[in-house]
Amino acid sequence: MDFSAFEKRIHSRVGEEDFEEWDDFIIWESYVKASRYWEQFL
């Protein structure tokens, strides 16, 4: 599963939240943002 699919899964979940998935999402999102930032300098 790629990041965009995982993001859609997290945001479309209705009812009980899975906090472990949210933790994974927050970490993965920070990696994606950092990667996009550093790609500007390559």
N, C-alpha and C positions, 0 to 999 in steps of 0.2 A: 504494500500500500504506500503510495506517495503522500507527501505532506498535504497537498490540497484535498485529497480524498479523506485523510484523517481529520483535517479541519472541518470539512463538511459533516463528517460523522459526529464530531464533538458538538457542533452548533445545532445539529438537527435532533439531537437526543431529547426526548420528552419524558418527563417523570423523574425517576431517581437518577441522580448524577453519579458518575464513576469518578471519584476523586483521584484515583491512580492514573486514569486516562488524562484527566486535566493536568496533572503534574507532568506527564509525558508530553502533552501538547505544549505547555509553557516552555519546557526545556527545548523541544524541537523547534518551536517558533523562534526562540532566541538564536539557535544555530543557523536557521535559515536567514534571519535578518543580518546576522554577523557575516555570513557568507556573501550575501548580496552587497553589503557595505564594502567588504574587502575586494570583491571582484571589480569595483570601480577603479582600483589602483593597479590592476594587472594589465 
